[in-house]
């Protein structure tokens, strides 16, 4: 998150990530052995692979395995699953802040320092928070009612400026069930991105305009059904934007759009394997604890307010995993370190499945069972 990144250094015991190369076919990855059978599309002998090649693995994604081990060791963690009522109040507060700021800037010139300062400090922070509230709500973690979750996500979408929430949910749930699977996980960069953004300027552009990539990339990979939720999302957003333009003017609308563009990248991915990193610094307070990303992928049905408790209960499963100590440094290294790039990600040829294609018919309890969180 660009607006608050300067305060992101953590003083807890650092675990710097030193590995800059990846070895395949039985070599070591971050100190752990990864055995992968030789395939036609990867080297058949030990070879250092720089970030310009995806790391292809033929093992199961780690989160399901660790989830089952944690449940076996600490069955009480399943009691952490379920909606968090606080989420809807946070969404209401942040949406209200954004509308109030748009009102304050209605007559402020776009290129004035005050316009950009308020947008960078408050607007980008708020819209990043709303992006992540939609992420939280996509897991049915704001209410036990699927319909209420869909409607709240549409409401949280309003200051973002473009309809986003309805299509995000199926793509994101598929990302969880198809982590790293080529052709299904739309969190992975496409070959076009990896080739044409393979430079300092390209990576800086990717970080700055990441919302564009998250909005457009999924449609390139595969299409999700256009449901009643999608139609309501579009209609509500268009109506809201029209009201803002008519009552507050162009400057206020530009505030919403610019706030979305200035909200920066997620630190949980992008620097060499393993597949997911966590970040335990203070910026989690503003971002629904998104930094606890290993914990979230292990237990998608545990809401943001209980992820720290999950970490504490199952501490022995997380203490040896590498993690980021600075959000700012992650972005800095991604842009300027030649050993890091868009293809510095783990990919799989097989596995996974499409999820959330039914427009919200799945009940939350069914989703939790599906993730093997409760019996």
C-alpha positions as CSV (number, residue, x, y, z in Angstrom):
1,X,0.0,0.0,0.0
2,X,1.8,3.1,-1.3
3,X,0.4,5.6,1.2
4,X,1.6,4.0,4.3
5,X,4.6,1.9,3.2
6,X,7.3,4.0,4.9
7,X,6.3,2.7,8.3
8,X,6.4,-1.0,7.5
9,X,9.7,-2.2,9.0
10,X,9.2,-4.8,11.7
11,X,11.6,-5.0,14.7
12,X,10.9,-8.6,15.5
13,X,13.5,-11.3,14.7
14,X,14.3,-10.8,11.0
15,X,14.4,-13.8,8.7
16,X,16.0,-12.2,5.5
17,X,15.3,-14.0,2.3
18,X,18.7,-14.7,0.8
19,X,18.1,-17.2,-2.0
20,X,18.2,-15.6,-5.4
21,X,18.2,-18.7,-7.5
22,X,16.1,-21.8,-7.7
23,X,17.3,-25.4,-8.4
24,X,15.0,-28.0,-10.0
25,X,15.0,-31.8,-10.2
26,X,15.8,-32.6,-6.6
27,X,17.9,-29.5,-5.7
28,X,17.3,-27.3,-2.7
29,X,14.8,-24.5,-2.5
30,X,15.1,-22.1,0.4
31,X,16.9,-24.9,2.3
32,X,14.3,-27.5,1.7
33,X,14.5,-30.3,-0.9
34,X,11.9,-30.2,-3.7
35,X,11.7,-33.4,-5.7
36,X,10.1,-33.0,-9.1
37,X,10.1,-35.5,-11.9
38,X,11.8,-34.5,-15.2
39,X,9.3,-33.2,-17.8
40,X,9.7,-32.3,-21.4
41,X,9.2,-28.6,-20.6
42,X,11.8,-28.3,-17.9
43,X,15.5,-29.1,-17.8
44,X,16.4,-32.8,-17.3
45,X,19.5,-32.1,-15.2
46,X,20.2,-29.9,-12.2
47,X,20.3,-26.4,-13.4
48,X,20.1,-23.0,-11.8
49,X,17.0,-21.3,-13.0
50,X,16.8,-17.5,-12.7
51,X,13.5,-15.7,-12.3
52,X,13.0,-15.5,-16.0
53,X,11.7,-19.1,-15.8
54,X,8.7,-20.0,-13.7
55,X,9.4,-22.6,-11.1
56,X,7.4,-25.6,-12.2
57,X,6.5,-28.1,-9.5
58,X,4.7,-31.4,-9.6
59,X,3.9,-31.6,-5.9
60,X,0.6,-30.8,-4.1
61,X,0.1,-27.2,-3.0
62,X,1.3,-26.9,0.6
63,X,-1.7,-25.2,2.3
64,X,-4.1,-28.2,2.2
65,X,-1.4,-30.5,3.7
66,X,-0.5,-28.0,6.4
67,X,-4.2,-27.4,7.2
68,X,-4.9,-31.1,7.8
69,X,-1.8,-31.3,10.0
70,X,-2.8,-28.3,12.0
71,X,-6.3,-29.6,12.5
72,X,-4.9,-32.9,13.7
73,X,-2.6,-31.2,16.1
74,X,-5.0,-28.4,17.2
75,X,-8.6,-29.4,16.4
76,X,-9.8,-26.3,18.3
77,X,-8.7,-24.1,15.3
78,X,-11.9,-25.0,13.5
79,X,-13.8,-23.0,16.1
80,X,-12.1,-19.9,14.7
81,X,-14.1,-20.3,11.4
82,X,-17.1,-18.1,10.7
83,X,-18.2,-14.6,10.0
84,X,-16.9,-11.5,11.6
85,X,-19.7,-8.9,12.3
86,X,-17.1,-6.1,12.7
87,X,-16.4,-6.2,8.9
88,X,-19.6,-4.5,7.8
89,X,-18.9,-1.6,10.2
90,X,-15.4,-1.1,9.0
91,X,-16.7,-1.1,5.4
92,X,-19.3,1.5,6.3
93,X,-16.7,3.7,8.0
94,X,-14.2,3.6,5.1
95,X,-16.8,4.2,2.4
96,X,-18.0,7.2,4.4
97,X,-14.5,8.5,4.7
98,X,-14.0,8.3,0.9
99,X,-17.3,10.0,0.1
100,X,-16.4,12.8,2.6
101,X,-12.9,13.3,1.0
102,X,-14.5,13.3,-2.5
103,X,-16.8,16.1,-1.2
104,X,-13.9,18.1,0.2
105,X,-12.0,17.9,-3.1
106,X,-15.0,18.7,-5.4
107,X,-13.5,22.1,-6.2
108,X,-9.8,21.4,-5.8
109,X,-7.7,21.4,-9.1
110,X,-6.6,17.9,-10.1
111,X,-2.9,18.9,-10.3
112,X,-2.8,20.8,-7.0
113,X,-0.5,19.4,-4.2
114,X,-3.4,19.2,-1.8
115,X,-5.4,17.0,-4.2
116,X,-2.6,14.5,-4.7
117,X,-1.5,14.5,-1.1
118,X,-5.0,13.7,0.2
119,X,-5.5,11.1,-2.5
120,X,-2.1,9.4,-1.8
121,X,-2.3,9.5,2.0
122,X,-6.0,8.9,2.6
123,X,-7.6,7.8,-0.7
124,X,-5.1,5.1,-1.6
125,X,-5.1,3.7,2.0
126,X,-8.9,3.6,2.0
127,X,-9.3,2.0,-1.4
128,X,-6.7,-0.6,-0.6
129,X,-8.7,-1.3,2.6
130,X,-11.8,-1.7,0.5
131,X,-10.1,-4.0,-2.0
132,X,-9.2,-6.2,0.9
133,X,-12.6,-6.0,2.4
134,X,-14.0,-7.4,-0.8
135,X,-11.4,-10.1,-0.6
136,X,-12.6,-10.9,3.0
137,X,-16.2,-10.8,2.0
138,X,-15.6,-13.1,-1.0
139,X,-15.0,-15.9,1.5
140,X,-18.5,-15.3,3.1
141,X,-16.8,-13.9,6.2
142,X,-19.0,-10.8,6.8
143,X,-22.3,-12.6,7.2
144,X,-23.8,-16.0,7.3
145,X,-26.0,-15.0,4.4
146,X,-24.4,-15.4,1.0
147,X,-26.7,-12.7,-0.4
148,X,-25.7,-10.2,2.4
149,X,-22.1,-10.8,1.6
150,X,-22.6,-10.1,-2.1
151,X,-24.5,-6.9,-1.4
152,X,-21.9,-5.7,1.1
153,X,-19.2,-6.3,-1.4
154,X,-21.0,-4.2,-4.0
155,X,-21.3,-1.4,-1.4
156,X,-17.6,-1.7,-0.6
157,X,-16.9,-1.4,-4.3
158,X,-18.5,2.1,-4.7
159,X,-15.4,4.3,-4.0
160,X,-13.3,2.1,-6.2
161,X,-15.0,3.6,-9.2
162,X,-15.3,0.5,-11.5
163,X,-17.4,-2.6,-10.9
164,X,-15.1,-5.2,-9.5
165,X,-16.5,-7.2,-6.6
166,X,-18.8,-9.7,-8.5
167,X,-16.1,-11.0,-10.8
168,X,-13.4,-11.0,-8.1
169,X,-15.1,-13.6,-6.0
170,X,-15.1,-16.6,-8.5
171,X,-11.6,-15.8,-9.7
172,X,-10.3,-15.5,-6.1
173,X,-11.9,-18.7,-4.8
174,X,-10.5,-20.5,-7.9
175,X,-7.1,-19.1,-7.0
176,X,-7.4,-20.7,-3.6
177,X,-8.5,-24.1,-5.0
178,X,-6.0,-23.9,-7.9
179,X,-2.9,-22.3,-6.4
180,X,-0.3,-22.0,-9.1
181,X,-2.2,-24.1,-11.6
182,X,-1.5,-22.8,-15.1
183,X,-4.7,-21.6,-16.8
184,X,-6.7,-21.5,-13.6
185,X,-4.9,-19.3,-11.1
186,X,-5.4,-15.8,-12.4
187,X,-3.1,-14.4,-9.7
188,X,-0.2,-15.6,-11.9
189,X,1.1,-13.2,-14.5
190,X,0.6,-14.1,-18.1
191,X,3.4,-14.7,-20.5
192,X,2.7,-11.3,-22.1
193,X,3.2,-9.5,-18.8
194,X,6.3,-11.6,-17.9
195,X,8.0,-10.8,-21.2
196,X,7.1,-7.1,-21.8
197,X,7.4,-6.0,-18.1
198,X,10.8,-7.6,-17.6
199,X,12.6,-4.4,-16.7
200,X,12.8,-1.9,-13.9
201,X,10.4,0.4,-15.6
202,X,8.1,-2.5,-16.5
203,X,8.0,-3.8,-12.9
204,X,7.4,-0.3,-11.6
205,X,4.5,0.1,-14.0
206,X,3.1,-3.3,-12.8
207,X,3.2,-2.1,-9.2
208,X,1.7,1.2,-9.9
209,X,-1.1,0.0,-12.1
210,X,-1.7,-3.4,-10.5
211,X,-5.4,-2.8,-10.4
212,X,-5.5,-2.9,-14.2
213,X,-3.7,-6.3,-14.3
214,X,-6.1,-7.8,-11.7
215,X,-9.1,-6.4,-13.6
216,X,-8.0,-7.4,-17.1
217,X,-5.8,-10.5,-16.7
218,X,-8.6,-12.9,-15.5
219,X,-10.7,-12.2,-18.6
220,X,-7.7,-13.2,-20.8
221,X,-7.3,-16.5,-18.9
222,X,-11.0,-17.5,-18.8
223,X,-14.4,-16.0,-18.4
224,X,-16.8,-16.4,-15.4
225,X,-20.6,-16.4,-15.9
226,X,-22.4,-13.1,-15.9
227,X,-24.9,-13.6,-13.0
228,X,-27.5,-11.4,-11.3
229,X,-24.8,-10.4,-8.9
230,X,-22.6,-9.2,-11.8
231,X,-25.5,-7.2,-13.3
232,X,-26.3,-5.6,-9.9
233,X,-22.7,-4.8,-9.4
234,X,-22.4,-3.0,-12.7
235,X,-25.8,-1.2,-12.4
236,X,-25.1,0.0,-8.9
237,X,-21.6,1.2,-9.7
238,X,-22.8,3.1,-12.8
239,X,-25.6,4.7,-10.8
240,X,-23.2,5.7,-8.0
241,X,-20.7,7.2,-10.4
242,X,-23.4,9.1,-12.2
243,X,-24.6,10.6,-8.9
244,X,-21.1,11.6,-7.9
245,X,-20.5,13.3,-11.3
246,X,-23.8,15.1,-11.2
247,X,-23.7,16.3,-7.6
248,X,-20.0,16.6,-6.8
249,X,-18.4,16.9,-10.2
250,X,-15.5,15.4,-12.1
251,X,-12.8,16.2,-9.5
252,X,-14.6,13.9,-7.0
253,X,-14.8,11.1,-9.5
254,X,-11.1,11.5,-10.3
255,X,-10.4,11.2,-6.6
256,X,-12.0,7.8,-6.5
257,X,-10.2,6.5,-9.6
258,X,-6.8,7.9,-8.6
259,X,-7.2,6.4,-5.1
260,X,-7.6,3.0,-6.8
261,X,-4.5,3.4,-8.9
262,X,-2.3,4.6,-6.1
263,X,-3.2,1.6,-3.9
264,X,-0.1,-0.5,-4.3
265,X,1.0,-4.2,-4.5
266,X,0.4,-7.1,-2.1
267,X,3.6,-8.2,-0.4
268,X,2.5,-11.8,0.0
269,X,3.8,-13.0,-3.4
270,X,6.5,-12.2,-5.9
271,X,9.8,-13.0,-4.3
272,X,11.2,-16.5,-4.8
273,X,9.6,-19.7,-3.6
274,X,8.0,-20.9,-1.3
275,X,4.7,-20.0,-2.9
276,X,3.3,-17.8,-0.1
277,X,4.9,-15.4,2.3
278,X,3.5,-13.8,5.4
279,X,4.1,-10.3,6.7
280,X,3.6,-9.6,10.4
281,X,4.1,-5.8,10.5
282,X,1.9,-2.9,11.5
283,X,0.3,-2.3,8.1
284,X,-1.8,-5.4,8.7
285,X,-3.9,-3.1,10.9
286,X,-5.1,-1.2,7.8
287,X,-5.4,-4.2,5.5
288,X,-7.6,-6.8,7.2
289,X,-4.4,-8.7,8.3
290,X,-3.7,-9.6,4.6
291,X,-0.1,-10.0,5.6
292,X,-0.9,-13.2,7.4
293,X,-1.1,-14.8,4.0
294,X,0.1,-18.3,4.8
295,X,-2.4,-18.5,7.6
296,X,-5.2,-17.2,5.3
297,X,-4.4,-19.8,2.6
298,X,-4.3,-22.5,5.2
299,X,-7.7,-21.5,6.6
300,X,-9.7,-19.4,4.2
301,X,-12.7,-19.5,6.5
302,X,-11.0,-17.9,9.4
303,X,-11.7,-14.1,9.4
304,X,-9.2,-11.4,9.6
305,X,-9.8,-10.7,13.3
306,X,-8.8,-14.3,14.2
307,X,-5.8,-14.9,12.0
308,X,-3.3,-13.9,14.7
309,X,-5.0,-16.3,17.1
310,X,-4.7,-19.1,14.5
311,X,-1.0,-18.2,14.2
312,X,-0.5,-18.3,18.0
313,X,-2.3,-21.7,18.4
314,X,-0.4,-23.3,15.5
315,X,2.8,-21.4,16.0
316,X,5.1,-24.4,15.5
317,X,3.8,-24.7,12.0
318,X,4.7,-21.1,11.1
319,X,7.8,-20.3,13.1
320,X,10.2,-21.8,10.5
321,X,8.5,-20.4,7.4
322,X,10.3,-17.4,5.8
323,X,8.4,-14.1,6.1
324,X,8.7,-10.5,5.0
325,X,9.7,-7.9,7.5
326,X,9.1,-4.8,5.4
327,X,6.3,-4.0,2.9
328,X,8.4,-1.2,1.5
329,X,11.4,-3.4,0.9
330,X,9.3,-6.1,-0.9
331,X,8.2,-3.5,-3.4
332,X,11.7,-2.0,-3.7
333,X,13.3,-5.3,-4.2
334,X,10.7,-6.4,-6.7
335,X,11.4,-3.4,-8.9
336,X,15.2,-3.0,-8.6
337,X,16.5,-6.6,-7.9
338,X,17.4,-8.3,-11.1
339,X,16.9,-11.7,-9.4
340,X,13.2,-11.0,-8.9
341,X,10.6,-10.6,-11.5
342,X,7.0,-11.5,-12.5
343,X,7.9,-15.1,-13.3
344,X,9.4,-15.6,-9.9
345,X,6.4,-17.8,-9.0
346,X,5.6,-21.4,-8.6
347,X,3.4,-23.0,-11.3
348,X,1.7,-26.4,-11.8
349,X,0.4,-28.1,-14.9
350,X,-2.4,-30.0,-13.2
351,X,-4.8,-29.9,-10.3
352,X,-7.3,-27.4,-9.1
353,X,-10.8,-26.6,-10.2
354,X,-13.1,-23.7,-10.9
355,X,-15.0,-22.4,-7.8
356,X,-17.8,-19.9,-7.2
357,X,-19.3,-20.1,-10.7
358,X,-22.9,-20.2,-9.5
359,X,-23.5,-16.6,-8.6
360,X,-23.6,-17.0,-4.9
361,X,-25.8,-20.1,-4.4
362,X,-23.2,-21.9,-2.2
363,X,-23.8,-21.7,1.5
364,X,-21.0,-20.6,3.8
365,X,-21.1,-23.9,5.7
366,X,-20.7,-25.8,2.5
367,X,-17.7,-23.7,1.6
368,X,-16.1,-24.4,5.0
369,X,-16.7,-28.2,4.6
370,X,-15.2,-28.0,1.2
371,X,-12.0,-26.4,2.6
372,X,-11.9,-29.3,5.2
373,X,-12.2,-26.9,8.1
374,X,-15.1,-28.5,9.9
375,X,-16.5,-32.0,9.7
